[in-house]
Amino acid sequence: MARGEHGALRIGVHGLIVGGFLERLLDRFRGLHAEVDLCITEGTARETQIQVREDRLDVAFMACTQEIPDLHSRVVWRDRLMVAMSETHPLAQHGRIEWKDLSAETFLARESGTGPQVHGLIVVRAAGKWPVPNILRLAAGRGSLLAMIAAGQGMSLFVAENLDLVPSGVVAREIADESGTVAFSAVWSPYNQSKTLRNLLDLAMKVGRSALFDPAAQPR
């Protein structure tokens, strides 16, 4: 127990993508610490942040850089931002897409998962430059959202590691004037002194540094 090799970790996530950073990280952790049970809870950044604060989760992984006065946070990996749209959309044929080209479009954002961060990012990028696009908030899963995009009902934002999920009829394009990458952070309580948590955070930083040099690296 003192070495963090037994017990349980309660982890909040926005969702697990097969082959994605979080899935690879947790798979690697299980291989190194087979006697630790990983208890996964899916929720929005706000929901999992509250659960960390109330000691119902040991750590939460969430999109964007987090500045939370009473919690610790650390960026552990980054990914490129993409816009997904129907393959029949006129912009799907453009070689270069900028944020201003998206100002008249309808965006779809889930109420769960990273939906709130998607909504916030669109608003921030438009602020003071062009009208905020129409954003529809949906109580839908990721699969339903992608089906709606394929049907031409709107577009949405994804990071590059989500591209394996894109079904037939949907294309993803980079946004040429999107600077940098999207950060993903680990958030935990400063009162949590668990060695098991520390082991996971240390591994997350190690795996995250490797991904910066080789985003396709499979840390197994």
Backbone as JSON, one array per atom type, in Angstrom:
{
  "sequence": "MARGEHGALRIGVHGLIVGGFLERLLDRFRGLHAEVDLCITEGTARETQIQVREDRLDVAFMACTQEIPDLHSRVVWRDRLMVAMSETHPLAQHGRIEWKDLSAETFLARESGTGPQVHGLIVVRAAGKWPVPNILRLAAGRGSLLAMIAAGQGMSLFVAENLDLVPSGVVAREIADESGTVAFSAVWSPYNQSKTLRNLLDLAMKVGRSALFDPAAQPR",
  "N": [[0.84, -1.21, 0.0], [1.95, 1.24, 0.78], [3.74, 1.7, -1.28], [2.04, 2.16, -3.3], [1.06, 0.05, -4.82], [-1.15, -1.51, -4.44], [-4.73, -1.52, -3.93], [-7.11, 0.97, -4.94], [-7.96, 3.19, -7.65], [-9.83, 6.03, -8.31], [-11.11, 7.34, -11.13], [-11.89, 10.07, -13.16], [-13.21, 10.72, -16.37], [-13.64, 12.22, -19.65], [-14.38, 10.55, -21.58], [-13.47, 7.45, -23.09], [-11.35, 6.66, -25.73], [-10.76, 4.14, -28.01], [-7.47, 3.22, -28.43], [-6.72, 5.83, -27.96], [-5.06, 8.51, -26.1], [-5.69, 8.4, -23.27], [-6.73, 5.79, -23.0], [-4.5, 4.28, -23.7], [-2.71, 5.11, -21.74], [-3.96, 4.19, -19.33], [-4.0, 1.47, -19.85], [-1.26, 0.93, -19.92], [-0.67, 1.57, -17.24], [-2.12, -0.4, -15.86], [-0.64, -2.62, -16.63], [1.74, -2.18, -15.25], [0.92, -1.99, -12.62], [-0.72, -4.22, -11.55], [-2.26, -4.97, -9.38], [-3.81, -2.88, -8.65], [-7.0, -1.56, -8.66], [-8.84, 0.04, -11.18], [-11.24, 2.42, -11.2], [-13.54, 3.73, -13.23], [-15.16, 6.74, -14.06], [-17.4, 8.44, -16.1], [-17.9, 11.76, -17.22], [-18.74, 15.31, -17.46], [-16.34, 18.04, -17.47], [-16.99, 19.8, -15.38], [-18.62, 18.19, -13.73], [-16.87, 16.07, -12.97], [-14.86, 17.52, -11.76], [-16.14, 18.53, -9.48], [-16.54, 16.12, -8.14], [-13.92, 15.34, -7.6], [-13.24, 17.35, -5.8], [-14.95, 16.71, -3.72], [-13.88, 14.39, -2.82], [-14.69, 12.07, -4.09], [-13.58, 11.22, -6.36], [-10.26, 10.39, -7.31], [-8.68, 11.56, -9.27], [-9.19, 13.58, -12.18], [-9.39, 13.62, -15.67], [-9.4, 16.05, -18.12], [-10.46, 18.2, -20.84], [-8.61, 21.04, -22.03], [-6.59, 23.66, -20.49], [-6.56, 23.92, -17.03], [-7.38, 26.14, -14.49], [-7.79, 26.1, -11.34], [-8.49, 27.26, -8.26], [-8.52, 25.79, -5.74], [-7.65, 23.25, -6.36], [-5.15, 21.01, -7.66], [-3.58, 21.04, -10.88], [-2.42, 19.8, -14.04], [-1.07, 19.91, -17.25], [-1.09, 17.16, -19.32], [-1.09, 16.0, -21.85], [-1.31, 16.84, -25.37], [-3.24, 17.68, -28.31], [-4.11, 17.92, -31.82], [-6.54, 20.16, -33.17], [-9.53, 19.53, -34.96], [-12.06, 20.03, -37.47], [-15.11, 18.48, -38.01], [-17.22, 17.41, -40.61], [-19.98, 16.85, -42.91], [-19.27, 14.85, -45.77], [-20.37, 15.89, -48.01], [-20.54, 18.58, -47.64], [-19.88, 21.91, -48.74], [-17.44, 23.05, -47.79], [-15.89, 20.85, -47.37], [-14.49, 20.34, -49.62], [-12.59, 22.25, -49.76], [-9.21, 23.31, -49.78], [-8.08, 24.77, -47.76], [-9.18, 25.8, -44.62], [-10.44, 28.3, -42.53], [-11.15, 29.87, -39.32], [-12.93, 31.98, -39.75], [-14.34, 31.12, -41.94], [-16.13, 29.42, -40.86], [-18.04, 30.78, -39.51], [-20.71, 31.12, -40.25], [-21.83, 28.69, -39.97], [-23.61, 25.81, -38.58], [-22.99, 24.44, -35.51], [-22.66, 21.41, -33.68], [-22.86, 20.33, -30.37], [-22.22, 18.18, -27.7], [-24.02, 17.75, -24.61], [-22.81, 16.31, -22.68], [-19.6, 14.76, -21.8], [-16.9, 16.21, -23.58], [-18.39, 18.25, -24.56], [-19.19, 20.83, -23.34], [-16.67, 22.14, -23.36], [-16.14, 22.23, -26.09], [-18.21, 23.96, -26.94], [-17.47, 26.3, -25.51], [-14.95, 26.84, -26.66], [-15.55, 27.45, -29.34], [-17.01, 29.84, -29.01], [-15.06, 31.51, -27.85], [-13.14, 31.67, -29.91], [-14.53, 33.11, -31.81], [-15.04, 35.53, -30.65], [-15.24, 39.01, -30.83], [-14.36, 39.07, -33.44], [-15.9, 37.86, -35.52], [-19.37, 36.97, -36.13], [-20.75, 34.78, -33.63], [-21.0, 31.38, -34.34], [-24.02, 29.43, -34.9], [-24.84, 27.29, -32.29], [-25.81, 24.16, -31.37], [-26.86, 22.48, -28.54], [-26.75, 19.17, -27.5], [-28.36, 16.35, -26.07], [-26.93, 13.82, -26.5], [-25.14, 10.87, -27.52], [-21.7, 10.18, -28.55], [-21.73, 8.66, -30.91], [-24.28, 9.17, -32.01], [-24.03, 11.89, -32.46], [-22.06, 11.96, -34.48], [-23.46, 10.65, -36.49], [-25.45, 12.53, -37.04], [-23.87, 14.57, -38.05], [-22.91, 13.33, -40.38], [-25.29, 13.24, -41.75], [-25.58, 15.8, -42.51], [-26.52, 17.73, -40.74], [-25.09, 19.51, -39.28], [-21.86, 20.6, -37.97], [-18.89, 19.7, -36.07], [-16.35, 19.92, -33.47], [-13.38, 18.08, -33.09], [-10.6, 16.3, -31.65], [-7.46, 15.16, -33.03], [-6.99, 12.46, -32.31], [-9.47, 11.36, -32.29], [-10.13, 10.67, -34.84], [-10.23, 8.08, -35.81], [-12.74, 7.32, -35.17], [-14.44, 8.46, -36.94], [-17.12, 8.01, -39.07], [-18.19, 6.58, -42.25], [-19.03, 9.02, -44.64], [-18.43, 11.24, -43.2], [-16.02, 13.8, -42.92], [-12.87, 15.04, -41.76], [-11.21, 18.08, -41.15], [-8.32, 20.15, -40.85], [-8.03, 23.27, -39.07], [-6.81, 26.06, -40.38], [-5.9, 28.48, -39.19], [-5.86, 27.9, -36.52], [-4.15, 28.18, -33.69], [-1.44, 26.43, -32.24], [-2.08, 23.61, -30.07], [-4.69, 21.57, -28.58], [-4.97, 21.4, -25.11], [-4.9, 18.79, -22.63], [-5.75, 18.01, -19.36], [-4.75, 16.81, -16.09], [-6.48, 16.73, -13.04], [-6.47, 17.11, -9.56], [-6.88, 16.72, -5.98], [-5.11, 18.74, -3.63], [-4.96, 17.65, -1.14], [-4.92, 14.98, -1.4], [-2.84, 12.47, -0.82], [-2.13, 10.07, -1.91], [0.0, 7.45, -2.84], [-0.48, 5.78, -4.96], [-1.97, 7.39, -6.7], [0.03, 9.28, -7.25], [1.82, 7.66, -8.65], [0.34, 7.19, -10.99], [0.09, 9.82, -12.01], [2.79, 10.47, -12.45], [3.41, 8.59, -14.43], [1.65, 9.46, -16.41], [2.78, 11.93, -17.12], [5.2, 11.04, -18.17], [4.38, 9.44, -20.36], [2.98, 11.39, -21.74], [5.03, 13.19, -22.49], [6.41, 11.57, -24.3], [4.48, 11.34, -26.29], [4.47, 13.9, -27.34], [6.67, 13.95, -28.98], [6.18, 11.82, -30.64], [3.2, 11.46, -31.72], [1.83, 9.18, -32.45], [2.78, 7.2, -30.92], [2.65, 4.13, -29.18], [2.36, 3.44, -26.04], [3.11, 0.72, -24.73]],
  "CA": [[0.0, 0.0, 0.0], [2.83, 2.41, 0.87], [4.36, 1.89, -2.6], [0.98, 2.42, -4.28], [0.92, -1.11, -5.7], [-2.41, -2.18, -4.14], [-5.81, -0.59, -3.64], [-7.96, 1.39, -6.06], [-7.91, 4.58, -8.1], [-11.11, 6.49, -8.87], [-10.66, 8.22, -12.21], [-12.93, 10.71, -13.96], [-12.79, 10.96, -17.76], [-14.69, 12.72, -20.54], [-14.69, 9.43, -22.47], [-12.29, 6.69, -23.5], [-11.27, 6.36, -27.15], [-9.87, 3.0, -28.26], [-6.22, 3.66, -29.04], [-6.44, 7.2, -27.59], [-4.05, 8.7, -25.07], [-6.13, 7.9, -21.97], [-6.84, 4.34, -23.05], [-3.14, 3.74, -23.69], [-2.14, 5.39, -20.42], [-4.52, 3.29, -18.32], [-3.54, 0.13, -20.19], [0.12, 0.87, -19.45], [-0.69, 1.57, -15.77], [-2.56, -1.73, -15.43], [0.48, -3.53, -16.81], [2.76, -1.92, -14.23], [0.35, -2.07, -11.27], [-1.84, -5.13, -11.78], [-3.06, -5.15, -8.16], [-4.59, -1.66, -8.42], [-8.26, -1.52, -9.39], [-9.15, 1.34, -11.76], [-12.69, 2.65, -11.22], [-13.69, 4.81, -14.2], [-16.42, 7.48, -14.09], [-17.45, 9.38, -17.23], [-18.7, 12.95, -16.96], [-18.19, 16.57, -17.96], [-15.28, 18.61, -16.64], [-17.6, 20.36, -14.17], [-19.07, 17.09, -12.88], [-15.75, 15.34, -12.38], [-14.16, 18.45, -10.88], [-16.87, 18.52, -8.21], [-16.3, 14.84, -7.48], [-12.56, 15.41, -7.05], [-13.29, 18.25, -4.64], [-15.69, 16.04, -2.66], [-13.16, 13.15, -2.54], [-15.35, 10.92, -4.7], [-12.63, 10.82, -7.4], [-8.87, 10.73, -7.0], [-8.15, 12.4, -10.33], [-10.04, 13.72, -13.35], [-8.73, 14.06, -16.9], [-10.35, 16.89, -18.82], [-9.92, 19.03, -21.91], [-8.18, 22.42, -21.8], [-5.8, 24.0, -19.31], [-7.47, 24.2, -15.93], [-6.89, 26.99, -13.41], [-8.77, 25.91, -10.28], [-7.75, 27.71, -7.07], [-8.39, 24.83, -4.65], [-7.22, 21.96, -6.86], [-3.94, 20.98, -8.48], [-3.8, 20.61, -12.26], [-1.2, 19.68, -14.84], [-1.27, 19.48, -18.63], [-0.36, 15.91, -19.5], [-0.9, 15.74, -23.27], [-1.92, 17.8, -26.29], [-3.65, 17.1, -29.59], [-4.51, 18.89, -32.83], [-7.98, 20.38, -33.29], [-10.06, 19.31, -36.3], [-13.49, 20.25, -37.62], [-15.72, 17.36, -38.73], [-18.4, 17.82, -41.38], [-20.42, 15.9, -43.93], [-18.43, 14.85, -46.97], [-21.06, 16.65, -49.07], [-20.5, 20.0, -47.31], [-18.99, 22.64, -49.65], [-16.11, 23.27, -47.22], [-15.12, 19.6, -47.4], [-13.67, 20.33, -50.83], [-11.61, 23.34, -49.69], [-7.88, 22.93, -49.34], [-7.74, 25.53, -46.56], [-10.34, 26.28, -43.88], [-10.11, 29.15, -41.39], [-12.26, 30.06, -38.4], [-13.93, 32.9, -40.32], [-15.15, 30.35, -42.88], [-17.08, 28.61, -40.09], [-18.9, 31.67, -38.7], [-22.12, 31.01, -40.64], [-22.2, 27.28, -39.89], [-24.25, 25.3, -37.37], [-22.16, 23.48, -34.79], [-23.32, 20.5, -32.76], [-22.03, 20.07, -29.19], [-22.89, 17.33, -26.72], [-24.13, 18.27, -23.26], [-21.91, 15.51, -21.84], [-18.24, 14.64, -22.31], [-16.19, 17.47, -23.81], [-19.3, 19.19, -25.2], [-19.08, 22.2, -22.83], [-15.42, 22.73, -23.81], [-16.33, 22.53, -27.52], [-19.04, 25.17, -26.99], [-16.67, 27.44, -25.06], [-13.87, 27.13, -27.61], [-16.13, 28.12, -30.51], [-17.35, 31.2, -28.6], [-13.82, 32.26, -27.64], [-12.48, 31.93, -31.19], [-15.3, 34.09, -32.59], [-15.22, 36.78, -29.89], [-14.66, 40.24, -31.34], [-13.84, 38.93, -34.81], [-17.02, 37.6, -36.41], [-20.5, 36.47, -35.35], [-20.62, 33.43, -33.06], [-21.84, 30.43, -35.09], [-25.13, 28.78, -34.22], [-24.35, 26.1, -31.59], [-26.9, 23.37, -30.81], [-26.44, 21.58, -27.46], [-27.52, 17.94, -27.68], [-28.25, 15.26, -25.09], [-26.69, 12.69, -27.4], [-23.83, 10.24, -27.42], [-20.77, 10.51, -29.62], [-22.16, 8.0, -32.14], [-25.42, 9.91, -32.56], [-23.51, 13.17, -32.95], [-21.4, 11.71, -35.76], [-24.51, 10.32, -37.47], [-26.08, 13.8, -37.42], [-22.92, 15.28, -38.92], [-22.92, 12.64, -41.68], [-26.56, 13.57, -42.41], [-25.54, 17.2, -42.91], [-27.27, 18.57, -39.81], [-24.18, 20.43, -38.62], [-20.49, 20.14, -37.85], [-18.42, 19.77, -34.69], [-14.91, 19.91, -33.29], [-12.78, 16.88, -32.51], [-9.13, 16.29, -31.72], [-6.99, 14.22, -34.05], [-7.07, 11.07, -31.9], [-10.83, 10.89, -32.52], [-10.38, 10.47, -36.27], [-10.56, 6.68, -36.09], [-14.17, 7.15, -34.92], [-15.22, 9.13, -37.99], [-17.73, 7.01, -39.95], [-18.38, 6.92, -43.65], [-19.88, 10.17, -44.84], [-17.9, 12.36, -42.42], [-14.6, 14.11, -43.15], [-12.29, 15.95, -40.77], [-10.25, 19.01, -41.75], [-7.63, 21.04, -39.91], [-8.36, 24.7, -39.15], [-5.48, 26.6, -40.71], [-5.47, 29.54, -38.28], [-5.94, 27.45, -35.13], [-2.77, 28.19, -33.19], [-1.07, 25.45, -31.22], [-2.84, 22.38, -29.9], [-5.62, 21.55, -27.45], [-4.38, 20.76, -23.94], [-5.72, 17.93, -21.78], [-5.15, 18.16, -18.03], [-5.12, 16.01, -14.93], [-6.87, 17.58, -11.92], [-6.57, 16.32, -8.33], [-6.91, 17.52, -4.76], [-3.81, 18.84, -2.94], [-5.03, 16.87, 0.1], [-4.8, 13.56, -1.72], [-1.43, 12.1, -0.75], [-2.03, 8.68, -2.33], [1.14, 7.06, -3.66], [-1.04, 5.22, -6.18], [-2.25, 8.54, -7.56], [1.3, 9.84, -7.69], [2.36, 6.76, -9.68], [-0.4, 7.44, -12.23], [0.46, 11.14, -12.52], [4.16, 10.39, -12.98], [3.35, 7.85, -15.69], [0.96, 10.32, -17.38], [3.74, 12.9, -17.62], [6.18, 10.32, -18.99], [3.72, 9.06, -21.61], [2.66, 12.63, -22.44], [6.25, 13.71, -23.13], [6.69, 10.73, -25.46], [3.5, 11.65, -27.33], [4.83, 15.17, -27.97], [7.64, 13.66, -30.02], [5.61, 10.85, -31.56], [1.8, 11.36, -31.35], [1.29, 7.85, -32.74], [3.46, 6.23, -30.07], [1.8, 3.25, -28.42], [3.15, 3.14, -24.86], [2.7, -0.57, -24.19]],
  "C": [[0.87, 1.25, 0.0], [3.48, 2.72, -0.47], [3.32, 2.18, -3.67], [0.74, 1.27, -5.23], [-0.34, -1.92, -5.44], [-3.47, -1.11, -3.87], [-6.6, -0.25, -4.89], [-7.71, 2.85, -6.39], [-9.25, 4.92, -8.74], [-10.81, 7.61, -9.86], [-11.85, 8.76, -13.0], [-12.42, 11.03, -15.35], [-13.96, 11.56, -18.54], [-15.15, 11.62, -21.49], [-13.39, 8.74, -22.86], [-12.4, 6.35, -24.98], [-10.32, 5.19, -27.33], [-8.63, 3.48, -29.0], [-5.84, 5.08, -28.69], [-5.47, 7.28, -26.42], [-4.47, 8.09, -23.73], [-6.21, 6.38, -21.94], [-5.46, 3.7, -23.0], [-2.48, 3.94, -22.33], [-2.64, 4.39, -19.38], [-4.12, 1.84, -18.59], [-2.1, -0.08, -19.71], [0.17, 0.78, -17.92], [-1.11, 0.21, -15.25], [-1.43, -2.74, -15.56], [1.54, -3.39, -15.74], [2.25, -2.16, -12.81], [-0.92, -2.94, -11.33], [-2.75, -5.28, -10.57], [-3.88, -3.91, -7.82], [-5.85, -1.7, -9.29], [-8.51, -0.1, -9.89], [-10.66, 1.46, -11.9], [-12.96, 3.9, -12.05], [-15.09, 5.41, -14.13], [-16.37, 8.46, -15.24], [-18.34, 10.56, -16.88], [-18.06, 14.18, -17.57], [-17.08, 17.04, -17.03], [-15.85, 19.14, -15.33], [-18.0, 19.25, -13.21], [-17.9, 16.39, -12.2], [-14.92, 16.23, -11.46], [-14.82, 18.49, -9.5], [-16.58, 17.24, -7.44], [-14.89, 14.74, -6.93], [-12.57, 16.23, -5.78], [-13.96, 17.56, -3.44], [-15.08, 14.69, -2.29], [-13.93, 11.92, -3.0], [-14.56, 10.42, -5.9], [-11.24, 11.21, -6.94], [-8.28, 11.7, -8.02], [-9.17, 12.46, -11.46], [-9.19, 14.21, -14.51], [-9.74, 14.82, -17.73], [-9.66, 17.77, -19.86], [-9.6, 20.43, -21.41], [-7.3, 22.55, -20.55], [-6.76, 24.43, -18.21], [-6.78, 25.03, -14.86], [-7.93, 26.99, -12.31], [-8.09, 26.2, -8.95], [-7.52, 26.64, -6.01], [-7.99, 23.43, -5.09], [-5.91, 22.09, -7.63], [-4.3, 20.55, -9.9], [-2.48, 20.62, -13.01], [-1.58, 19.23, -16.24], [-0.43, 18.23, -18.87], [-0.24, 15.48, -20.97], [-1.64, 16.78, -24.09], [-2.28, 17.11, -27.6], [-4.1, 18.21, -30.52], [-6.03, 18.96, -32.94], [-8.41, 20.22, -34.75], [-11.55, 19.68, -36.3], [-14.04, 19.12, -38.48], [-17.01, 17.82, -39.37], [-18.8, 16.72, -42.34], [-19.52, 15.99, -45.15], [-19.07, 15.6, -48.12], [-21.05, 18.16, -48.79], [-19.54, 20.72, -48.26], [-17.58, 22.83, -49.1], [-15.24, 22.0, -47.23], [-14.19, 19.54, -48.6], [-12.6, 21.42, -50.81], [-10.26, 22.82, -49.19], [-7.46, 23.62, -48.06], [-9.01, 26.07, -45.91], [-9.85, 27.11, -42.7], [-11.35, 29.35, -40.53], [-13.34, 30.95, -39.01], [-14.84, 32.18, -41.31], [-16.26, 29.58, -42.17], [-18.13, 29.45, -39.37], [-20.39, 31.54, -39.04], [-22.65, 29.58, -40.52], [-22.95, 26.96, -38.6], [-23.34, 24.23, -36.75], [-23.03, 22.65, -33.84], [-22.37, 20.22, -31.6], [-22.82, 19.23, -28.21], [-22.99, 18.05, -25.37], [-23.19, 17.54, -22.3], [-20.51, 15.53, -22.42], [-17.55, 15.98, -22.43], [-17.09, 18.52, -24.47], [-19.21, 20.62, -24.67], [-17.79, 22.89, -23.27], [-15.48, 23.08, -25.3], [-17.12, 23.82, -27.68], [-18.21, 26.4, -26.63], [-15.59, 27.83, -26.04], [-14.4, 27.86, -28.83], [-16.43, 29.58, -30.18], [-16.1, 32.06, -28.47], [-13.16, 32.61, -28.98], [-13.22, 32.99, -32.0], [-15.29, 35.47, -31.94], [-14.47, 37.96, -30.5], [-14.16, 40.19, -32.76], [-14.95, 38.74, -35.83], [-18.17, 37.03, -35.58], [-20.26, 35.04, -34.84], [-21.53, 32.5, -33.87], [-23.0, 29.92, -34.24], [-24.62, 27.48, -33.6], [-25.54, 25.39, -30.96], [-26.33, 22.42, -29.76], [-27.35, 20.36, -27.48], [-27.29, 16.96, -26.53], [-28.1, 13.97, -25.89], [-25.3, 12.13, -27.16], [-22.97, 10.6, -28.61], [-21.21, 9.9, -30.95], [-23.31, 8.73, -32.81], [-24.97, 11.25, -33.14], [-22.87, 12.99, -34.32], [-22.41, 11.37, -36.85], [-25.21, 11.59, -37.95], [-25.17, 14.61, -38.32], [-22.92, 14.66, -40.31], [-24.18, 12.99, -42.47], [-26.64, 15.04, -42.81], [-26.28, 18.14, -41.98], [-26.4, 19.57, -39.05], [-22.78, 19.87, -38.61], [-20.07, 20.22, -36.39], [-16.91, 19.71, -34.67], [-14.48, 18.61, -32.62], [-11.27, 17.09, -32.47], [-8.71, 15.13, -32.6], [-7.13, 12.76, -33.63], [-8.47, 10.49, -32.07], [-11.08, 10.47, -33.97], [-10.71, 9.03, -36.62], [-12.06, 6.41, -35.88], [-15.02, 7.68, -36.06], [-15.78, 8.08, -38.95], [-17.76, 7.46, -41.4], [-19.35, 8.07, -43.77], [-19.44, 11.4, -44.07], [-16.43, 12.54, -42.74], [-14.14, 15.09, -42.08], [-11.21, 16.79, -41.43], [-9.59, 19.84, -40.66], [-8.1, 22.47, -40.13], [-7.03, 25.45, -39.24], [-5.0, 27.64, -39.71], [-5.69, 29.18, -36.81], [-4.52, 27.31, -34.6], [-2.56, 27.11, -32.15], [-1.96, 24.21, -31.23], [-3.77, 22.51, -28.7], [-4.96, 20.79, -26.3], [-5.4, 19.86, -23.25], [-5.0, 17.83, -20.43], [-5.62, 17.08, -17.06], [-5.41, 16.97, -13.79], [-7.06, 16.71, -10.69], [-6.51, 17.25, -7.12], [-5.52, 17.58, -4.12], [-3.79, 18.04, -1.64], [-4.88, 15.38, -0.14], [-3.32, 13.19, -1.81], [-1.18, 10.65, -1.19], [-0.81, 8.44, -3.22], [0.67, 6.46, -4.98], [-1.37, 6.32, -7.18], [-0.96, 9.13, -8.09], [1.93, 8.98, -8.79], [1.67, 7.0, -11.02], [-0.01, 8.78, -12.84], [1.86, 11.15, -13.11], [4.18, 9.68, -14.32], [2.69, 8.7, -16.78], [1.93, 11.35, -17.96], [4.77, 12.25, -18.53], [5.59, 9.98, -20.36], [3.4, 10.31, -22.43], [3.86, 13.23, -23.14], [6.6, 12.89, -24.35], [5.76, 11.07, -26.61], [3.81, 12.96, -28.03], [5.81, 14.94, -29.12], [7.09, 12.7, -31.06], [4.14, 10.64, -31.18], [1.2, 9.98, -31.58], [1.91, 6.78, -31.86], [2.44, 5.42, -29.26], [2.57, 2.8, -27.19], [2.71, 1.86, -24.18], [3.95, -1.34, -23.74]]
}
